[in-house]
């Protein structure tokens, strides 16, 4: 089996990170992989914002936790958050960002870095408290956050391969 297929089949969501920092070089590779994702008509109406300051990540987690009424919410305490955002008017924004997030997860995994998809901002990114934080990071008002990538090195062994139960059909 080739290395790309091995990477696809072995990637898992990691929900417990240790304190080890992701290097700037690896973060730049992961962000480049995001930018190389497909986008509708190649419009690339997205923006990628990487937050590496754990205090800023904690502040955003606090704001999100309060908005969701989830005390102690912490994004699984990652080393880095990558926030893809996309123009609100882009008809392909959710799909474009999903492709970019998958590239982020696969690139991170190929570098030995764990990741997990965070969905919570999609429904609350326009709340005043959340939008205020997004402003601080130069995420435009006309952008929606459809998902976030939380990245870090796994605190323990990667989860075992789960059984996949989706329907697959080949019609000849």
Secondary structure, 3 states (H helix, E strand, C coil): CCHHHHHHHHCCECCCECCCCCCHHHHHHHHHHHHCCCCHHHCCCEEEEEECCHHHHHHHHHHHHHHHCCCCCCCCCCCEEEEEEEECCCCCHHHHHHHHHHHHHHHHHHCCCEEEEECCHHHHCCCHHHHHHHHHCCCCCCEEEEEEEEEECECCCCCCCCCCCCCCCCCC
